[in-house]
Amino acid sequence: MIKTLHLLAVVVVLATTSATAQGPNIRPWLQQIASGWTTDAKKALPDLLIDHPTDPGVMFLHASLVDEPQRAMPMYERIVESYPSSEWADDALLRVTLYAAQRRDTIKARRSLMTFRDQFSKSELLAVAADAVRMSVGLPAAGERPAVAEKTAAKTAEPAVKPSTKFVIQVGSFSTRVLAAKATASYTAKRMLARVSEKKVSTSKTVYVIHVGEYATEAEASKDLGAVGAICKCKPIVVKL
C-alpha cells in the first residue's frame, strides 16, 4: 500500500507540475520511475548531486529513488522546510501527507494537511492530500491549528519527538564536495538515506561529511552502527544535528 501511494504521488506530480521550471528537468526520470524503470535516473543522480547539490528538484528525484518511504520522508520534509517557494515543495508535502495517512499517524497526517492548507492553498495537489487524510484518520476540524490537532490525537499517539532533535551516523569526511557526492551516491545505490553536509574545522577549512540514516534518539542510531560499519568498511560515529 505504501508503494502504491508513492507511485500515485509520482503520477500526480507529472500531471500537475508546470513545464516552466528552473534547474535541471527531472520530469523524464520521474516518468520512468512511475513506469517502474529506475536505471537511467540512478545513473544520472550522482552527476546531478555534484552539479546541483542544493536544487530542490534534484533532492526530490533523490528521494523518489529511495525504496523505503520512511527513509525518504526527511528528504521531502527538508524540501518543504528549506525551499517553501520551490515548485517541488507542495509535491514533497503531498508525499509526506500520503505516507502519514497510510500509516494512520493522526498527528502527522493532520498537521501536514493543515500546513498544506496554510502554505499551498492554491495547489492542485491539496485535494489529493485532503482525500487521503479524510479516508484514513479523518479531517481536522475547520479552523483547527496544528497544536490543537496534536492535543486531540494525543490519546492515541505517542509523544512526538521535537523535530530539532535528530541523530545521524557519520561514515566519512572528504576535502571536496565532488568526492563526497560520489561517495554518497554509492550509499544511495545501497538503498540508504545519505546526504552531504558541510563542516567547519577551522576558520579557513571546510570538510564535507557524509551522514546516513536519521534517528530520534542516540540509542536508536547506536543500534545501527555495526550494520553501517559493515557496509562502509569504516568506524562510523553517531552525531547529533
N, C-alpha and C positions, 0 to 999 in steps of 0.2 A: 504493500500500500504506500509506503514511504517513497519508493522508487516511482510509483505511478504519479504521485503528487509532484515529485521532482521533474518528471517528464512533462507533466501538464504545465508547470511553470515555464519550462523551456519553450514550449509551443506558444504560450501566451506572449512571452517576450518577443518572439519572432513576429507575431501577428500585430503587435501594438507599438513597437518602438519606432521612432522616427528614423528616416533614412538620411537625415542631415547631421548625423553625429560627428563629433570631432574625435581625433585619435584614431587608432587602428580599427579597421572594420572587422569585428569579431563575429558578425552575423552568419557568415558562411560556415564557420566552425560550430556555432550553436545549432545551425540547421542540421549539420552532420551528426552532432550529439543527439539531437531529437530523433534522428533516424537510426540511432544505435551504432553510429560509426565514430570512434574517438581517435583513431590513429593519427590523422592529419593534425588535429588540434593539439594532441600531445607532442607531436614533433615541432609544432610552431611555438608552443608555450615557452620553452627556455629562452629563445631569442626575444620574444615579447617581454618577458620579465626583465631581461637585460636592457632593452631599448625603452621600455615604458614601465618602470618598476612601481610608479605611483598612479598609473592610469586606472580609474575605476572599472573601465570596460575589460581590461586585461585581468584585473582582480576577479571580476565576475566570471570570466571564462575559466580562470584558475579554479574557482570554487565549483564551477559546473563540472569539472573533471574529477573532483573528489568523489569517490564512490560512496563513502559513508556520509550521509547527510549531517550527522551530529558533528563531524569534523569540519564540515563546510560552513556551518552556521556562524562561527566567529568571523569568517571572512566576509559573509554577507552583511553581518552587523557592522563591520568596520566600514563598509561602503556607505551604509545609511548614516553612520555617525560622523565620518570624516568627509564625505562627499555628498551632502544632502541636496545640493543643486545639480548633481550629475543626472543625466538621463537614465542611469542604471540604478539610482537609489530606490525608486519605487519597485523596480523589478527584484532587487535584492530583498527589500522588506516583504514582498509577496512570498518569497521562498521561506523567510523566517516565520511568517504567519502561517503558511501551509504546514510547515513542519510542526509548529506548536499545536495547531489544531488537530493534526493527525495523532499526536501523542496525547491529546486531551489535556494539555497543560493549560488550565484555565487562566492562570495569571499571565503567562507569556502570550497566549493567543489573544486575549482581550487587550492587553497592553499594546501589543503590536498593531492590532486593528485600530485602536484609538490614536496611535502615532500616525498610522496611515491616514486617518480622517483629518488629523491636525496638519500634517505636512504635505499630503498629496491628495487633497480633496477633489482635484480635477482629473486625477489619473484614471484611465480606463480599467486599471487593474484593481481599483478599490472594490468593485462589485464582486470580483472573484475572491478577494480576501474576506469580505463580509460573509459570503455564502459559506466558505469553508469554516469560519468561526461559528456561524449560526447552526450549521448541521453537526458540529462536534460538541462544543461547550456552551453554546448559546450566546447571543449578542449581549454586550454590556448595555445597561440602561441608558436612555437618552441623556446626554449631558454628563455622563459618568466620566470621571477622570481616572488616570492610572492608579493613583493611590487608593481610590475608592474600590476599584476593581480588585486590587490586591487584598484589601481588607475583607471583601465579601467572599473571596475564594480561599482565604487563609485556613478555613476549617478543613479543607480537603487537600491542601498542598503543604509541602514542607517549607520552612522559612527560606526565603530567597537569599543567596549569597550576594553581597554587594558587587556590582559589576566591575568596580575598580580593583577588586582583589582577584588576581589571576596568577597562576603559576605555569611556567613552561619549562621545557627541557632544552638546554643549550647543548648543541652537538658539534659546533665548530666555530672557528673565527678566521676571517680572511682579511687581507690587506686591501682588496678591491671589491667593489660591488659585483663586477663581472664574474669573478671566481666564486663568490658567494652565491650568485644567482644560478650558476651552473650546478653547484653542489645541491642547492635547494631543489632543482628540477629532478635530481636523482632520487631525492626523498619523496617528492610528489609522485614519481613513477611507481613508488612502492606503496602508494595509497596512504601516505602520511600527510598530515596537515603541517606544512613547513613554510616559514617565511623568513625574510632577511630583515634585520634591524641594525641601525647604526648605533655604535657605542663609542663615546669619547673616552680615550685612555689618557689623554693629556690635552693641553690647550692647542697643540698643533697636530695631534694624531687622532685619526678616527679608524676604527676597525668595523668590519661587518660580520655580525654573528648570526648563526642560524638557530632558530628556535623551532621546535616541533611540539605538537600537541597543545592543549590548553586545559588547565585543571582548576577546580575551585579551591583545592587545598594542597598544601605541600605534601601531605601524606599520600594523596591520590597520585601525584606526579612521581613520587619516590617509588611507587609500586611498579612503574613502567621503566625505571632506569635500566634494569637488567635486559629487558627486551630491546630497548632502544640502543643500548650499548652493543648488543649482538649484531644489530643492523649497521650501525655507523662504524663499528670497529674502533671505538674511541671510549673515553671515560666521560660520559655526559653528566651534567650537573643540573640541579633544579634551580630556577631563577624566578624571583617574584617580580612581576611587572608593576 
